[in-house]
Amino acid sequence: MKTILITGGAGFIGSNLADSLLKQGNSVIAIDNFDPFYDRAIKERNIEEALKNPNYTLIEADIRSENEMRKIFGTHMPDVVVHLAAKAGVRPSIKNPKEYFDVNVMGTLNLLEIMKELGLFNMVFASSSSVYGNNKKTPFAEADRVDSPISPYAASKVAGELACRTMHSLYGFNITCLRFFTVYGPRQRPDLAIHKFTDLIIKKMPIPVFGAGDSARDYTFVSDIVDGVTAALNNLNGFDIINLGESKTITLSELISSLERHIGTEAIIDRQGKQTGDVDITFADISKAKKMLGYNPAYTKEEGIAEFVSWKKQELKDTIESDSKME
Ligand SMILES: NC(=O)c1ccc[n+]([C@@H]2O[C@H](COP(=O)([O-])OP(=O)(O)OC[C@H]3O[C@@H](n4cnc5c(N)ncnc54)[C@H](O)[C@@H]3O)[C@@H](O)[C@H]2O)c1
């Protein structure tokens, strides 16, 4: 049994990870500031089950606060920190680059500094496929160059990785930076395409499609990411960077067709121009994850999309029922 501190623990990936770690008998400390990027009520629902578990502690706090972090880390002295808290999302980062750097870079450094002070040296850091920018060589491998990010979000993740690498060199931190490739599944962030499209198609409303529909993504089901993070936190040894994806791509148009099939409704397309900051393709080389972590993604996109759509339909039904009870 380990004590694992998850920053961003009420979010999409963090709450799925917490549930899984608790099920394995670990103790989980979740820190989250309920950032208003999306509705607080969604995050409260994410952690409803975890809160019933005596081995789970939720602390509402900002990773940028030195005093609060010192107090929380000092009280709980976690065996390992899974640092997921971040301002997420490529497009909003273009409007607000300073805040993205403040949370994703300075926030990360704040945690690392406090961990050093307390003699805590084990971290898994959530990085992103967006660090690869518009690299032409695919699939993307960890040794590829990441010095041409095309959004402040991507740049903040490169900088976060560098902060981790520096703290490893200076003080011997054990840190694995995991580059997640677009994650989807139950509790997915509402701003992400699969979630947004599913919601709008079910409601028979137009879906905004940016570009010609030929951009391609490697989507990864959340339970596969949770398995990869769990393997990483149990195998920390020095500094490393590892991709976590499915290692298969589908185009935006194929994604929409798949959603239409699983929802049973045709999408109404609202075609818009290509968005700046969006990369053309993401595609993970996962040979390193397989070798180092025994990672082996279990979900195909068809299986994952089927499971997501049925979760979303149930969520909409539950919301309508709880709204009508309140009337
Ligand atoms: N979802 C994806 O497809 C994806 C892909 C690549 C990388 N990532 C990374 O994985 C991590 C988790 O992503 P997610 O999709 O679960 O996002 P999310 O927004 O659902 O979760 C992040 C959580 O961090 C919290 N947070 C934000 N700023 C904070 C602060 N200053 N202090 C404390 N908590 C704060 C938010 O309230 C939120 O609950 C992020 O670092 C993200 O950049 C996600």
The ligand as a MOL file (V3000), in Angstrom:
LIG
                    3D

  0  0  0     0  0            999 V3000
M  V30 BEGIN CTAB
M  V30 COUNTS 44 48 0 0 0
M  V30 BEGIN ATOM
M  V30 1 N -7.0910 14.7840 -21.4730 0
M  V30 2 C -6.1480 14.7090 -22.3990 0
M  V30 3 O -6.4330 14.3440 -23.5430 0
M  V30 4 C -4.7160 15.0420 -22.0660 0
M  V30 5 C -3.7480 14.8640 -23.0730 0
M  V30 6 C -2.4330 15.1840 -22.7820 0
M  V30 7 C -2.0730 15.6440 -21.5300 0
M  V30 8 N -3.0450 15.8240 -20.5870 0 CHG=1
M  V30 9 C -2.6310 16.3320 -19.2760 0
M  V30 10 O -3.1440 15.4770 -18.2710 0
M  V30 11 C -3.4610 16.2300 -17.1030 0
M  V30 12 C -4.8940 15.9860 -16.6850 0
M  V30 13 O -5.7570 16.3720 -17.7580 0
M  V30 14 P -7.3510 16.2100 -17.7010 0
M  V30 15 O -7.7990 15.9960 -19.0890 0
M  V30 16 O -7.7240 15.2660 -16.6270 0 CHG=-1
M  V30 17 O -7.7540 17.6990 -17.3210 0
M  V30 18 P -8.7610 18.2510 -16.2090 0
M  V30 19 O -8.9030 19.7030 -16.4800 0
M  V30 20 O -10.0100 17.4240 -16.1630 0
M  V30 21 O -7.9430 18.0090 -14.8690 0
M  V30 22 C -6.9850 18.9110 -14.3920 0
M  V30 23 C -7.3620 19.2950 -12.9830 0
M  V30 24 O -6.3730 20.1900 -12.4830 0
M  V30 25 C -7.0200 21.1510 -11.6840 0
M  V30 26 N -6.1850 22.3490 -11.6180 0
M  V30 27 C -5.9600 23.2620 -12.5940 0
M  V30 28 N -5.1630 24.2460 -12.1390 0
M  V30 29 C -4.8650 23.9330 -10.8480 0
M  V30 30 C -4.1170 24.5770 -9.8290 0
M  V30 31 N -3.5090 25.7540 -10.0610 0
M  V30 32 N -4.0300 23.9970 -8.6210 0
M  V30 33 C -4.6660 22.8310 -8.3530 0
M  V30 34 N -5.4180 22.1790 -9.2800 0
M  V30 35 C -5.5140 22.7290 -10.5030 0
M  V30 36 C -8.3420 21.4110 -12.3720 0
M  V30 37 O -9.3330 21.9480 -11.5020 0
M  V30 38 C -8.7110 20.0290 -12.8870 0
M  V30 39 O -9.6000 19.3460 -12.0140 0
M  V30 40 C -3.1310 17.6810 -17.4520 0
M  V30 41 O -1.8380 17.9570 -17.0090 0
M  V30 42 C -3.1890 17.7000 -18.9620 0
M  V30 43 O -2.3950 18.7320 -19.4960 0
M  V30 44 C -4.3490 15.5300 -20.8230 0
M  V30 END ATOM
M  V30 BEGIN BOND
M  V30 1 1 1 2
M  V30 2 2 2 3
M  V30 3 1 2 4
M  V30 4 1 4 5
M  V30 5 2 4 44
M  V30 6 2 5 6
M  V30 7 1 6 7
M  V30 8 2 7 8
M  V30 9 1 8 9
M  V30 10 1 8 44
M  V30 11 1 9 10
M  V30 12 1 9 42
M  V30 13 1 10 11
M  V30 14 1 11 12
M  V30 15 1 11 40
M  V30 16 1 12 13
M  V30 17 1 13 14
M  V30 18 2 14 15
M  V30 19 1 14 16
M  V30 20 1 14 17
M  V30 21 1 17 18
M  V30 22 2 18 19
M  V30 23 1 18 20
M  V30 24 1 18 21
M  V30 25 1 21 22
M  V30 26 1 22 23
M  V30 27 1 23 24
M  V30 28 1 23 38
M  V30 29 1 24 25
M  V30 30 1 25 26
M  V30 31 1 25 36
M  V30 32 1 26 27
M  V30 33 1 26 35
M  V30 34 2 27 28
M  V30 35 1 28 29
M  V30 36 1 29 30
M  V30 37 2 29 35
M  V30 38 1 30 31
M  V30 39 2 30 32
M  V30 40 1 32 33
M  V30 41 2 33 34
M  V30 42 1 34 35
M  V30 43 1 36 37
M  V30 44 1 36 38
M  V30 45 1 38 39
M  V30 46 1 40 41
M  V30 47 1 40 42
M  V30 48 1 42 43
M  V30 END BOND
M  V30 END CTAB
M  END
